[in-house]
Amino acid sequence: MTEITSASVIHPGLLGRIVRVFVAIVVLLALAGYIYQNIFEARARRFNAMPGKMVQLDHSSLSMHIDCTGEGTPTVILESGLGDSYISWRRTQPLIAKFTRVCSYDRAGIGYSGASSEARTSGVFAKQLHTLLQGAGIAPPYVLVGHSLGGFDVRIFAKEHPQEVAGMVLVDSSHPDQQQRLPVELKSMEGTALREGEFLEFTMPFGIPRLLGLCDEDPEIRAAECNFHTMREAVKEMKAIPESARQTAATGSLGDLPLLVLSHDPDKPSAELPPDLAKPTSDVWEKLQEELAHLSSRGVQRIVKNSGHYIQIDQPTAVADAVRDIITQVRSATGSSAAQP
């Protein structure tokens, strides 16, 4: 007969109690994390007031955040890059506001804007932006400024509403062909970035990124971006890049639209790339930037020294100067002045 000892068998009732206790602990920790996240998210927003206003879009339950400052025409519209809120322009917007009206905003689901059930593609972003501007009473003409992936959005906007766009500035903008032409080694890095984003999306409701210090230390950025819906929409935007690129490629030429393309300093490659990959990536990126300048017969490229990908943060004056140059062209052509309201 086989000897059965207490060490070799766990009583079924005891095992069930262990499982129930374990589940209870997990549920309690998740609940505590959820409460922690919501308390500190609300606290951050209470002590860092949202600038601008919320606008209810017509025929929609969607409300979007927009912040306009300064006076003058044309109005400058600032379009942020992948997953970025209006805050990415906070060093540049005050400089532009000195000579014309300028608006930054949050795409649906990002920052302070409400979430949308629509696809997270540049075509949808351009449509929602147009509806937002109408709802906010911000009349054309517009000078569109698009950073990184936001370059896709403004190009589609200009294609859909050519009579409303007076000029454009692309700030180290994405190119529709970049995923095919940049070094293939970047594919694995993009996959890693996506998985990291999905981790943050999954754990954000339970306060884990905030607890681990993964949210930005800047209180304004934490207030706007350290939340579940911003991470969720950023992941969706990342997954939709191929479709957004396809939509943008179909827009074709910008004709003779005044265009300035600002490119980061090739001697200041991304610190996130290994040295053996930084140089070939930078070389291809510069070629792509040159091609963007050829979208318009009046396109000009400027390389901004001592600047990385976020030129509007590293060298905000360079972006403001580019916008001023475009506006000067527009005002000269229309006979308008900076004093117009």
C-alpha positions in Angstrom: 0.0 0.0 0.0 1.3 3.5 -0.9 1.9 5.6 2.1 0.1 9.0 2.0 1.5 11.7 4.2 0.2 15.1 5.0 3.1 16.6 3.1 2.0 15.1 -0.2 -1.6 16.0 -0.2 -3.3 19.4 0.4 -6.8 19.1 1.6 -9.2 20.4 -1.1 -10.9 22.7 1.4 -7.6 24.3 2.4 -6.6 24.8 -1.3 -9.9 26.5 -2.0 -9.3 28.9 0.9 -5.8 29.7 -0.3 -7.1 30.5 -3.8 -9.9 32.7 -2.4 -7.4 34.6 -0.1 -5.1 35.1 -3.0 -7.8 36.4 -5.3 -9.1 38.7 -2.5 -5.6 40.1 -2.0 -5.3 40.8 -5.8 -8.7 42.4 -5.9 -7.9 44.6 -2.9 -4.6 45.7 -4.4 -6.2 46.5 -7.7 -9.0 48.5 -5.9 -6.4 50.3 -3.8 -4.4 51.1 -7.0 -7.5 52.3 -8.8 -8.4 54.6 -5.9 -4.8 55.9 -5.7 -4.7 56.7 -9.4 -8.1 58.5 -9.4 -7.3 60.5 -6.2 -3.9 61.7 -7.5 -5.2 62.3 -11.1 -7.9 64.5 -9.7 -5.5 66.2 -7.3 -3.0 66.9 -10.2 -5.8 68.5 -12.3 -7.1 70.5 -9.4 -3.7 72.1 -8.8 -2.8 72.5 -12.5 -5.8 74.2 -14.1 -6.5 73.4 -17.7 -5.9 76.4 -20.0 -8.4 77.3 -22.7 -11.8 75.7 -22.9 -13.8 72.6 -23.8 -15.8 72.6 -27.0 -18.8 70.3 -27.7 -18.6 69.1 -31.2 -21.8 69.5 -33.3 -23.9 66.3 -33.7 -21.6 64.5 -31.3 -21.2 63.7 -27.6 -17.5 64.4 -28.0 -16.0 67.4 -26.2 -12.5 68.6 -27.1 -10.0 70.9 -25.4 -8.5 73.9 -27.2 -6.4 76.8 -26.0 -6.1 80.0 -28.1 -3.9 82.9 -27.2 -2.8 86.1 -29.0 -4.5 88.2 -31.7 -4.2 88.6 -35.4 -4.7 86.7 -38.6 -4.1 84.1 -40.0 -4.6 81.9 -37.0 -1.9 79.3 -36.3 -3.1 75.8 -35.4 -0.5 73.6 -33.6 -0.8 69.8 -34.2 1.1 67.6 -31.7 2.9 64.3 -32.5 2.1 60.8 -31.5 0.3 60.6 -28.1 1.3 64.2 -27.2 -1.1 66.7 -25.7 -1.2 70.5 -26.2 1.6 70.8 -23.7 4.2 69.9 -26.3 3.8 73.4 -27.6 3.9 75.3 -24.3 7.3 76.8 -25.0 6.5 77.8 -28.5 2.9 79.1 -28.3 3.7 82.2 -26.2 6.3 83.2 -28.8 3.8 82.9 -31.6 1.1 84.7 -29.6 3.2 87.8 -29.7 2.4 88.4 -33.4 -0.8 86.5 -34.2 -3.5 84.3 -32.8 -2.4 80.7 -32.1 -4.2 77.6 -30.9 -3.0 74.3 -29.5 -5.4 71.5 -28.7 -5.8 67.9 -27.6 -6.9 65.3 -30.1 -9.8 63.1 -29.0 -8.9 60.9 -26.1 -5.6 62.7 -25.4 -5.0 65.1 -22.5 -8.2 66.9 -21.5 -10.3 65.9 -24.6 -13.0 63.3 -24.4 -12.5 59.9 -26.0 -14.0 59.0 -29.4 -15.1 55.7 -30.8 -13.8 56.6 -34.3 -10.6 55.2 -35.7 -7.3 56.7 -34.6 -6.1 57.7 -38.0 -4.9 61.0 -39.4 -8.0 61.2 -41.7 -10.2 61.2 -38.6 -8.0 63.6 -36.7 -8.2 66.1 -39.6 -11.9 65.8 -39.7 -12.3 66.2 -35.9 -10.0 69.2 -35.9 -12.0 71.0 -38.6 -15.2 70.3 -36.6 -13.5 71.6 -33.5 -12.4 74.9 -35.1 -15.9 75.5 -36.4 -17.4 74.8 -33.0 -14.9 77.1 -31.3 -15.7 79.9 -33.8 -12.1 80.0 -35.1 -12.4 81.2 -38.7 -9.9 80.5 -41.5 -7.5 81.2 -42.9 -5.1 78.9 -40.9 -1.4 78.3 -40.9 -1.0 74.7 -39.9 2.0 73.5 -37.8 2.5 69.8 -37.5 5.1 68.0 -35.4 6.1 64.4 -36.1 3.0 62.3 -36.8 1.0 65.5 -36.6 2.5 66.3 -40.0 0.2 63.7 -41.5 -2.9 65.3 -39.9 -2.2 68.8 -41.2 -1.4 67.5 -44.7 -4.8 65.7 -44.9 -6.5 68.8 -43.4 -4.9 71.0 -46.2 -6.1 68.5 -48.8 -9.6 68.4 -47.5 -9.9 72.2 -47.0 -7.5 73.9 -49.4 -9.3 77.2 -49.4 -8.9 77.5 -45.6 -5.2 76.8 -45.3 -2.9 79.8 -46.0 0.5 78.1 -45.1 2.2 75.2 -43.4 5.1 74.5 -41.1 6.2 70.9 -40.7 8.3 70.3 -37.6 10.5 67.2 -38.0 7.4 65.7 -39.6 6.8 62.1 -40.3 7.0 60.9 -44.0 4.5 58.4 -45.4 7.4 56.2 -46.6 9.4 56.2 -43.4 8.5 52.7 -42.2 9.6 51.2 -45.5 12.8 53.3 -45.9 14.2 53.6 -42.4 16.6 50.8 -41.2 14.8 47.5 -40.7 16.4 47.2 -37.2 14.0 49.9 -36.1 11.1 47.5 -36.5 12.1 45.5 -33.4 12.5 48.8 -31.5 9.0 49.9 -32.6 7.7 46.6 -31.4 9.3 47.2 -28.0 7.8 50.7 -27.8 4.4 49.3 -28.6 4.7 46.6 -25.9 5.8 49.3 -23.4 2.8 51.4 -24.4 0.5 48.5 -23.9 2.0 47.8 -20.5 1.4 51.4 -19.4 -2.2 51.3 -20.9 -3.0 48.1 -19.0 -1.5 49.2 -15.6 -2.5 52.9 -15.7 -6.0 52.4 -14.2 -4.3 50.8 -11.2 -1.8 53.6 -10.6 1.3 51.5 -11.3 3.0 53.9 -13.7 2.4 56.7 -11.3 3.6 54.7 -8.3 6.8 53.6 -10.2 7.6 57.1 -11.2 7.0 56.4 -14.9 4.8 59.5 -15.3 6.6 62.7 -16.1 7.9 64.7 -13.1 6.5 67.9 -14.5 3.1 68.5 -12.7 1.4 70.0 -15.8 2.3 67.1 -17.9 1.2 64.6 -15.2 -2.1 66.4 -14.9 -2.8 66.3 -18.7 -1.2 63.0 -19.7 -0.8 60.6 -16.8 -4.2 58.9 -17.3 -5.6 55.7 -18.9 -7.4 57.3 -21.9 -4.3 59.2 -23.0 -2.2 56.0 -23.0 -5.0 54.0 -24.7 -5.3 56.5 -27.5 -1.5 56.8 -27.9 -1.3 53.0 -28.4 -4.2 53.1 -30.9 -2.4 55.9 -32.8 0.8 53.9 -32.9 -1.0 50.9 -34.3 -2.8 53.0 -36.9 0.5 54.6 -38.3 0.5 52.4 -41.5 -3.1 53.5 -42.3 -2.4 57.1 -41.5 0.7 57.0 -43.8 -1.4 55.5 -46.6 -4.0 58.3 -46.2 -1.3 61.0 -46.2 0.5 59.6 -49.2 -2.8 59.9 -51.2 -2.9 63.7 -50.6 -0.2 64.4 -53.2 1.2 67.9 -53.8 0.6 71.0 -51.8 0.8 73.1 -55.0 2.3 76.5 -54.3 1.3 76.7 -50.6 3.9 78.5 -48.5 5.7 75.7 -46.7 8.7 75.6 -44.3 10.1 72.2 -43.2 12.1 72.3 -40.0 14.4 69.3 -39.5 16.4 68.3 -36.4 20.1 68.6 -36.2 21.7 65.5 -37.9 24.6 65.9 -35.6 22.3 65.4 -32.6 20.8 61.9 -33.2 18.3 60.3 -30.9 19.9 59.1 -27.6 17.5 56.2 -27.7 19.2 54.7 -30.7 22.4 52.6 -30.5 25.4 54.3 -32.2 25.6 51.9 -35.1 22.0 52.6 -35.9 21.8 56.4 -35.2 23.8 57.5 -38.3 22.0 55.5 -41.0 18.7 56.4 -39.4 19.6 60.1 -39.4 20.8 59.9 -43.1 17.5 58.4 -44.3 15.5 60.9 -42.1 17.3 63.9 -43.7 16.5 62.6 -47.2 12.8 62.2 -46.2 12.8 65.7 -44.8 14.2 67.1 -48.1 11.4 65.3 -49.9 8.8 67.0 -47.7 10.1 70.4 -48.7 9.4 69.5 -52.3 5.7 69.0 -51.6 5.2 72.7 -52.5 6.8 74.8 -55.2 7.4 77.3 -52.4 8.8 74.8 -49.9 12.0 75.4 -48.0 13.8 73.2 -45.6 15.7 74.5 -42.6 17.9 72.3 -40.4 17.7 73.5 -36.7 21.1 73.2 -35.1 21.3 71.9 -31.5 17.8 70.4 -31.7 16.5 66.9 -31.4 13.2 65.6 -32.7 11.2 67.9 -30.4 12.3 71.2 -32.1 9.5 73.1 -30.5 10.9 72.2 -27.0 14.6 72.3 -27.8 14.6 75.4 -30.0 11.1 77.1 -29.7 12.4 80.3 -31.2 13.2 78.5 -34.5 9.6 77.3 -34.8 8.2 80.7 -34.0 10.5 82.3 -36.5 9.4 79.8 -39.2 5.7 80.6 -38.4 6.4 84.3 -38.6 8.1 83.9 -42.0 5.1 82.0 -43.3 2.7 84.6 -41.9 4.7 87.4 -43.5 4.3 85.7 -46.9 0.6 85.3 -46.3 0.0 88.9 -45.2 2.0 90.2 -48.0 0.0 88.3 -50.5 -3.4 89.3 -49.0 -2.5 92.9 -48.0 -3.4 92.2 -44.4 -1.6 93.3 -41.3 -0.7 92.0 -37.9 -3.1 94.4 -36.3 -6.2 92.6 -37.6 -8.2 91.0 -34.8 
